[in-house]
């Protein structure tokens, strides 16, 4: 690419049979006289790479939209029939996931037509795996939302003892919870989260997917609202 841009700056000559060495020399002279050619080439290469990445991402999002938004094993908060779906990949031991909790709560309060799908993605150690399994298991007792917010409010790390104490404090049957934690649908949920994260090149938590957009990190309420509005427009 750099050589091509440099060659465009080489003046025409009467000799159409220039050797490869002569072409390289002229290109080098063009670069020396116009060093901005190198920056232009790198910018163009970055643009091409981003365009290819965006196209690949759009294709994956389209192909796996049902898995992202309609997985029967994924917990749903907000309005189950909402017109815009937010998918959040998170880990209970991720400090930014905990800090984004009030932003999510504020969004759900401001917009009662948002459907929030949670993808448990336990990547921060055994405690995270135990917390994800316990949270998913709490669905069978109808207490996922309450348990989820309680785990997100823990002061320390989410580890087995703290998780079970939190479960007991909200009235979960601990014996049933522990039995349900080994259900195949929980294995499936976590495995699908891992596959989706890899396919979408998600590298950390939290990560939000709204419509055609992916937003990593601590996203504030106003930005979430903006993304929801954009997704609504895209779907019209």
N, C-alpha and C positions, 0 to 999 in steps of 0.2 A: 504493500500500500504506500509506504514512504517513497519507494523508488518510482512508483507510478505517478505520484503527485510531483515528484522532482522532475520526472521526464516531461510532464506537461509544461514545465517552465524552461525546458531546453529549447533554444532557438533552432528554427529549421535550418538545415544545411543542404548544399547541392549534392552531397554524397549520400545516396540512399543505401549504400552498402557499408555502413559503419560497423566496426567490429564491436564485440561485446565489451571489450576493455574501454573503447572510446565512449560507448554509451554510459558505462559506469562513471567514467571520468567527467563527462558532461553533467550527469546527474549529481555527482558530488559537488561540482562547481555551482550547480543551481542551488543546492542545499546551503552551501557556504554563503552564497549571495542572498539567499532568502531563508534564513533559519526557521522562520515561522512555519515552513512546510512541515517540519517534524511535528510541531504541536497540532497542526491541522490534521495530520495523518492519525495521530493518537486519538484525537477527538472523534474522528470518523470511525476508527476501529471500536472505540467505546460505544458509539451510537449503534453500530451494527450489532455488537454483542448484546446491548440492552434490548434492541428490537427482537433479536432471536430469543432472548430469555423471556421477554414479555409474551411473545407468540407461543412459546412452549408452555409457559405458565397458564395462559388463557385456555390452551388445549387441555391441559390436565384438569383445570377447574371445571371445564365443560364435561369432560369424560367422567369425572368422579363427583359431580354435583350431588347425586342421590346419596352416595356414601357419606358425604360431608353433612348434608342437611336432613336426610331421612333415615338414618341408621336407627332401627328400632331399639337398639341397646343403648343409645345415647340419651342422657337426661335432657329435658327441655324445661326451661324457665320462661317467664314472661307469658306471652299469648301464644298458645300452641297453634292457633290458626292465623298468626300474624302474617302480614304481607311482605315483610322483610326478615330474612334469617341472618343472625349473627352466629358464627361458629368460633368458639374460643378454645384454643389449645392451652392447657395450663397444668401446673404442678402445685400441690398444696405446700411444698417447701420453698416455692419461688417467692422471694420478698416482693418482687414487682407485681406478681399475681395478687398478693394480699393488698398491695397499695392501690391496685386498680379496682378493688372491690367497691368502694364508694362511687367510682365513676360509672360502673355497670349499674349499680343500684339507682343512681340518679337518672341514667338513661331509661331504665325500665319504668321509672316513675313518670318521666316526661312523655314517654311514647308508649301507649298501651297497645300498639299494633306491631311490636317487635317480638320476634320468636328467637329465643336464645338457646343454642345447642351447645352443650358442653362436651368437649373431647378430653377425657382424662388422659394425660400424657405424662406418666411418672418417670422422670429422667434424672431425679436428684437423689437417688439412693433408695435403700430398702424401705425407709420410712415413707417415702413418697409412694412406693408401690403398695404398701399396706394401706395407706390412706385412700388411694384410688380404689382399691378393691373394696374397702369398707364403705366408701361413699356410694359406689355402684350397687353394692349389696343392700344398702338402705332403701333402694327403690322398691324392693319387695314389701317393705313395711310402710311405704308412702311417706317417707321422711327425708328424701334426698335434699330438697331445697333447704330445709331447716339444718340438716347435718352439714351441708356444704358451707353455708354461711358461718356455722359454728367452727368448722375446721379452719376456715379462712381467718377467723378471729383469734386463733391460738397465739399466745405470746411467744412461745418457743417453737422448736421444730415439731413437726407432726411425726411422732414416733408411736409405736404400738400402745404403750401405756396411756399416753395423752389422748390418743385416738379413741381408745375404748372408754376412757373416763368421759370424754366428750359425748360419745354415743349414749352412754348410760344417763348423762345429765339431760338429754332431750327425750328420754323415754324409749330408746330402742331396746329391743330384746337382744341382748348380747350373744346368747347362745345361738339364736337364729341367724344373727348377723354373721357370726364367724362361719357358720355352715354355708351360708349363701355366698360368702366371699370366694368360694371355690367353684362357683357355677360356671359352666362353659361359656355362657354369654358374656361374662366378665373377661374371661381370657380373650374372647373375640373382640370386645370393645378395645381393649388395650392394644391388641395386635393390629387392628385397623388403624388406630391412632398412630402407631409407629410407622405403618406403611404409608399413610397419608402424609405424615410429616416429612418422610424421606422423599416422597414423590413431589411434594410442593416445595422442597428445599427449605423447610422451616427449621431454624437452628436454635431457637430459644423460646422461652415462655415469659409472659403471655404472648400469643399471636392471635390476631383476629382476622377472620375472613368474612367480608361483607360484600355480596355481589361479586364483582370482578376484581375487588381490591383485597390486598393482604397488608395488614398493618402490625408490625412487631412492636413489642415493648409496652411501656406504660402510656396508653392512649387516654387522653382526657375526654370528658363527657362531650364537650363541644365538637371535638373532632369525630367522635363516634356518631353524633347526631348528623354531622355533615355527610359522613359515609353512608349512613342509612338513607338520607335524602337522595344522595346520588344513586344508590341502588334502586330506589323507588322510581326515579326517572328512567333508569336503564330498562326497567321491567315494563314500562308503559308502551 
